[in-house]
């Protein structure tokens, strides 16, 4: 059966001729929304681990993390090539010489063919983009920007610390260097409507991102979101509701945009709610079922609504 969306694995296999797997790397970096550069509290859904594995705090070098990941991914997926995914916190938020040391170490590991750099759109000064552009002449380099929502009111509610214009400017600057961009968005943010989530999708389509990661909002212990959830002021999306919102997004993205993720992977020991996030396979099945029920696919509404131009909800 033909896929109803464009997946990352097929793209990577087309480039390298084999299974290519990302390996998460924790480089021990920080975030300007936590270290005082912008603020100290962070986003409402982020805890002190910043979506990281905690490997750096346990003394694991980047090389050790990648070697362990290679062995696991080779066993599980028969992967032969790997991409080092710098995930925890903001992985361009450091002096360029330090970043170069980190990236060089990752690329020196055998069969690591590229980097995916997770960061914020307010953390990419020109010298950092120049560094990444230089790597891209020899390796596959992706820059992953957390947007979460294109609605500025939502970004303020979640204490994101930047607005949508900051994201759009970063995307334009990054793509002008020939670097592909993946945007992260979260569905189910406090008080966001389906129309606002659709606006985010249309904004991504209009600004020309190359890939998108879609995350469900889950409640992690030790966050402001947990406080709101326990006070009854935040309600999580249900699984079927989330699946429908994912399909809404897919319909509005151009068919060539790589869908790199359809749901998040919470640390099981940190998750407060919703419990359905523990079963990723069931969530992916629900998304596929929603696509089939609605007989729709990625890009079906791209260019149809208001001539493809995002309109504020």
VEXDREN-2710 file (C-alpha; in Angstrom, 1 decimal):
% VEXDREN-2710
k/r/px/py/pz
1/UNK/0.0/0.0/0.0
2/UNK/1.3/3.4/-1.0
3/UNK/2.1/5.6/2.0
4/UNK/-0.1/8.6/2.6
5/UNK/2.8/10.8/3.7
6/UNK/6.5/11.2/2.9
7/UNK/8.7/9.4/5.5
8/UNK/12.3/10.1/6.5
9/UNK/13.5/6.5/6.2
10/UNK/12.8/6.3/2.5
11/UNK/14.6/9.6/1.9
12/UNK/17.7/8.4/3.8
13/UNK/17.7/5.0/2.0
14/UNK/17.5/6.8/-1.3
15/UNK/20.7/8.8/-0.5
16/UNK/22.8/6.1/1.2
17/UNK/21.3/2.8/-0.2
18/UNK/20.8/1.3/3.2
19/UNK/19.0/1.7/6.5
20/UNK/20.2/4.9/8.2
21/UNK/19.3/5.5/11.8
22/UNK/19.5/8.6/14.0
23/UNK/21.3/8.2/17.3
24/UNK/20.4/10.7/20.1
25/UNK/23.4/12.5/21.5
26/UNK/23.5/14.5/24.8
27/UNK/26.3/17.1/24.5
28/UNK/25.8/18.7/27.9
29/UNK/24.8/22.1/26.4
30/UNK/22.2/24.4/27.9
31/UNK/19.3/26.6/26.7
32/UNK/19.0/30.4/26.6
33/UNK/15.5/30.0/28.1
34/UNK/17.0/28.3/31.1
35/UNK/20.5/29.7/31.7
36/UNK/19.4/33.4/32.0
37/UNK/20.3/34.5/28.5
38/UNK/16.5/34.9/27.9
39/UNK/14.9/33.5/31.0
40/UNK/15.5/30.9/33.7
41/UNK/12.2/28.9/33.9
42/UNK/12.2/27.3/30.4
43/UNK/9.2/26.3/28.4
44/UNK/6.2/25.1/30.5
45/UNK/6.5/21.5/29.3
46/UNK/10.3/21.1/29.6
47/UNK/12.0/19.7/32.7
48/UNK/15.6/20.0/33.8
49/UNK/16.7/17.2/31.5
50/UNK/15.6/19.1/28.4
51/UNK/14.4/16.0/26.4
52/UNK/17.9/14.6/26.8
53/UNK/19.0/11.1/27.8
54/UNK/21.2/12.3/30.7
55/UNK/24.2/10.5/29.2
56/UNK/26.5/13.5/29.5
57/UNK/25.7/13.9/33.2
58/UNK/26.6/10.2/33.6
59/UNK/30.0/10.8/32.1
60/UNK/29.4/9.4/28.6
61/UNK/31.4/11.0/25.8
62/UNK/29.8/11.7/22.5
63/UNK/31.9/8.8/21.0
64/UNK/30.7/6.4/23.7
65/UNK/27.1/7.4/23.1
66/UNK/27.3/6.9/19.4
67/UNK/29.1/3.6/19.7
68/UNK/26.4/2.3/22.0
69/UNK/23.7/3.6/19.8
70/UNK/25.2/2.0/16.7
71/UNK/25.2/-1.4/18.3
72/UNK/21.6/-1.1/19.4
73/UNK/20.4/0.3/16.1
74/UNK/22.3/-2.4/14.1
75/UNK/20.6/-5.1/16.2
76/UNK/17.1/-3.6/16.1
77/UNK/16.9/-2.1/12.6
78/UNK/19.9/-3.6/10.8
79/UNK/21.1/-0.1/10.3
80/UNK/24.5/0.4/8.5
81/UNK/24.9/4.1/8.6
82/UNK/24.0/6.6/11.3
83/UNK/23.2/10.3/11.9
84/UNK/24.3/11.9/15.2
85/UNK/21.2/13.7/16.5
86/UNK/22.2/16.4/19.0
87/UNK/18.9/16.6/20.8
88/UNK/19.1/17.8/24.4
89/UNK/18.5/21.5/25.0
90/UNK/19.9/24.0/22.3
91/UNK/22.8/22.5/20.4
92/UNK/24.1/25.7/18.8
93/UNK/24.1/27.6/22.1
94/UNK/27.9/27.7/22.7
95/UNK/31.0/29.3/21.3
96/UNK/31.8/28.1/17.8
97/UNK/35.1/26.5/18.7
98/UNK/33.3/24.3/21.3
99/UNK/30.6/23.4/18.9
100/UNK/33.2/22.4/16.3
101/UNK/34.9/20.1/18.8
102/UNK/31.6/18.4/19.5
103/UNK/30.6/18.0/15.9
104/UNK/34.0/16.8/14.9
105/UNK/34.0/14.1/17.5
106/UNK/30.6/12.9/16.3
107/UNK/31.6/12.8/12.6
108/UNK/34.9/11.0/13.4
109/UNK/32.9/7.9/14.5
110/UNK/32.9/5.2/11.9
111/UNK/29.7/5.1/9.7
112/UNK/28.3/8.4/11.1
113/UNK/27.4/10.1/7.8
114/UNK/25.8/13.3/9.1
115/UNK/24.4/15.5/11.9
116/UNK/21.0/16.6/12.9
117/UNK/21.3/19.7/15.1
118/UNK/18.4/20.4/17.4
119/UNK/18.2/24.0/18.5
120/UNK/16.2/27.2/18.8
121/UNK/15.7/29.8/16.1
122/UNK/17.2/32.4/18.4
123/UNK/20.5/30.5/18.7
124/UNK/21.9/30.6/15.2
125/UNK/24.2/33.6/14.7
126/UNK/26.0/33.8/11.3
127/UNK/29.3/32.1/12.5
128/UNK/27.3/29.0/13.6
129/UNK/25.5/28.8/10.3
130/UNK/28.9/29.2/8.5
131/UNK/30.3/26.3/10.5
132/UNK/27.3/24.1/9.6
133/UNK/27.5/25.2/6.0
134/UNK/31.1/24.1/5.9
135/UNK/30.2/20.6/7.2
136/UNK/27.5/20.3/4.6
137/UNK/30.0/20.2/1.8
138/UNK/31.1/16.7/3.0
139/UNK/28.2/15.5/5.2
140/UNK/24.5/15.4/5.4
141/UNK/23.6/18.3/7.8
142/UNK/20.0/19.1/9.1
143/UNK/19.1/21.9/11.3
144/UNK/16.1/21.2/13.5
145/UNK/14.3/24.3/14.9
146/UNK/11.7/24.1/17.7
147/UNK/8.8/26.3/16.7
148/UNK/6.0/24.5/18.5
149/UNK/3.3/26.9/17.3
150/UNK/3.2/29.7/14.7
151/UNK/0.7/31.6/16.9
152/UNK/2.5/34.2/19.0
153/UNK/-0.2/34.1/21.7
154/UNK/0.5/30.4/22.2
155/UNK/4.3/31.0/22.3
156/UNK/3.8/33.5/25.0
157/UNK/1.6/31.1/27.0
158/UNK/4.1/28.4/26.9
159/UNK/7.0/30.8/27.8
160/UNK/8.8/30.0/24.6
161/UNK/10.9/33.1/24.7
162/UNK/10.7/34.0/21.0
163/UNK/8.0/34.8/18.5
164/UNK/7.1/33.3/15.1
165/UNK/9.0/36.0/13.2
166/UNK/12.2/34.8/14.9
167/UNK/11.6/31.3/13.5
168/UNK/10.8/32.6/10.0
169/UNK/14.0/34.6/9.9
170/UNK/16.1/31.7/11.1
171/UNK/14.6/29.4/8.5
172/UNK/15.3/31.9/5.7
173/UNK/18.9/32.4/6.9
174/UNK/19.5/28.7/7.2
175/UNK/18.0/27.7/3.8
176/UNK/20.0/30.5/2.2
177/UNK/23.1/28.5/3.2
178/UNK/21.8/25.4/1.5
179/UNK/21.1/23.7/4.8
180/UNK/17.8/21.7/5.1
181/UNK/15.5/22.7/7.9
182/UNK/13.2/20.5/10.0
183/UNK/10.6/22.3/12.2
184/UNK/9.3/20.8/15.4
185/UNK/5.7/21.5/16.3
186/UNK/3.5/20.4/19.2
187/UNK/-0.1/19.7/19.0
188/UNK/-2.4/20.1/22.0
189/UNK/-0.7/23.2/23.5
190/UNK/-2.7/25.0/26.1
191/UNK/-5.8/26.7/24.7
192/UNK/-4.9/26.1/21.1
193/UNK/-7.7/25.5/18.7
194/UNK/-7.7/23.1/15.7
195/UNK/-7.7/26.3/13.5
196/UNK/-4.5/27.5/15.2
197/UNK/-2.8/24.2/14.7
198/UNK/-3.8/24.3/11.0
199/UNK/-2.4/27.8/10.8
200/UNK/0.9/26.5/12.1
201/UNK/0.9/23.9/9.3
202/UNK/0.1/26.5/6.7
203/UNK/2.9/28.7/8.0
204/UNK/5.4/25.9/7.7
205/UNK/4.3/25.2/4.1
206/UNK/4.6/28.8/3.2
207/UNK/8.1/29.3/4.6
208/UNK/9.6/26.3/2.8
209/UNK/10.8/24.0/5.5
210/UNK/12.2/20.7/4.3
211/UNK/11.0/18.5/7.1
212/UNK/8.6/18.5/10.0
213/UNK/8.4/16.7/13.4
214/UNK/5.0/16.5/15.0
215/UNK/4.9/15.9/18.7
216/UNK/2.0/15.3/21.1
217/UNK/2.0/17.5/24.2
218/UNK/2.5/15.2/27.2
219/UNK/2.9/16.2/30.8
220/UNK/6.3/15.6/32.4
221/UNK/7.0/15.6/36.1
222/UNK/8.6/18.7/37.5
223/UNK/7.2/21.1/34.9
224/UNK/4.9/24.1/35.0
225/UNK/2.6/22.1/32.7
226/UNK/2.3/19.4/35.4
227/UNK/1.2/22.1/37.9
228/UNK/-1.5/23.3/35.4
229/UNK/-2.6/19.7/34.7
230/UNK/-3.0/18.8/38.4
231/UNK/-4.9/22.1/39.0
232/UNK/-7.3/21.2/36.2
233/UNK/-6.4/24.1/34.0
234/UNK/-4.9/22.0/31.2
235/UNK/-6.5/19.0/29.4
236/UNK/-4.5/16.6/27.3
237/UNK/-5.7/15.6/23.9
238/UNK/-7.1/12.0/23.6
239/UNK/-5.3/9.7/21.2
240/UNK/-8.0/9.8/18.5
241/UNK/-8.3/13.6/18.8
242/UNK/-4.5/13.8/18.4
243/UNK/-4.6/11.6/15.4
244/UNK/-7.1/13.9/13.7
245/UNK/-5.0/17.0/14.5
246/UNK/-2.0/15.3/12.9
247/UNK/-3.9/14.6/9.8
248/UNK/-5.1/18.2/9.7
249/UNK/-1.4/19.2/9.6
250/UNK/-0.3/16.6/7.0
251/UNK/-3.0/17.7/4.6
252/UNK/-1.6/21.3/4.6
253/UNK/2.1/20.4/4.1
254/UNK/3.5/20.0/0.6
255/UNK/4.0/16.4/-0.5
256/UNK/7.8/16.8/-0.7
257/UNK/8.2/17.8/3.0
258/UNK/9.8/14.9/5.0
259/UNK/7.7/13.8/7.9
260/UNK/10.4/12.9/10.4
261/UNK/8.2/12.2/13.4
262/UNK/4.4/11.8/14.0
263/UNK/4.4/11.6/17.8
264/UNK/6.8/12.0/20.8
265/UNK/8.6/9.5/22.9
266/UNK/8.3/10.5/26.6
267/UNK/10.6/9.0/29.2
268/UNK/8.3/6.5/30.8
269/UNK/9.5/7.2/34.4
270/UNK/8.8/11.0/33.9
271/UNK/5.4/10.8/32.2
272/UNK/2.4/12.1/34.2
273/UNK/-0.2/12.1/31.3
274/UNK/-1.7/11.1/29.0
275/UNK/-1.1/7.4/29.5
276/UNK/-1.7/6.6/25.8
277/UNK/1.7/8.2/24.9
278/UNK/3.3/5.1/26.3
279/UNK/2.1/3.1/23.3
280/UNK/3.7/4.6/20.2
281/UNK/2.6/1.8/18.0
282/UNK/-1.0/2.3/18.8
283/UNK/-0.7/6.1/18.3
284/UNK/0.9/5.6/14.8
285/UNK/-1.9/3.1/14.0
286/UNK/-4.5/5.7/15.0
287/UNK/-3.0/8.2/12.7
288/UNK/-2.9/5.8/9.8
289/UNK/-6.6/4.9/10.6
290/UNK/-7.5/8.5/10.5
291/UNK/-5.8/9.0/7.2
292/UNK/-7.7/6.1/5.7
293/UNK/-11.0/7.0/7.3
294/UNK/-10.8/10.5/5.9
295/UNK/-9.3/9.1/2.6
296/UNK/-6.7/11.9/2.7
297/UNK/-3.0/12.3/2.3
298/UNK/-0.1/14.7/2.8
299/UNK/-0.5/17.8/0.7
300/UNK/-4.2/17.3/-0.2
301/UNK/-5.1/20.8/1.0
302/UNK/-1.8/22.5/0.2
303/UNK/-2.4/25.4/-2.1
304/UNK/-6.2/25.0/-1.8
305/UNK/-7.0/27.0/1.3
306/UNK/-6.6/30.8/0.5
307/UNK/-4.2/29.9/-2.3
308/UNK/-1.9/28.3/0.1
309/UNK/-1.2/31.4/2.1
310/UNK/-1.4/31.1/5.9
311/UNK/-4.2/33.2/7.4
312/UNK/-4.5/34.0/11.0
313/UNK/-7.2/31.9/12.7
END
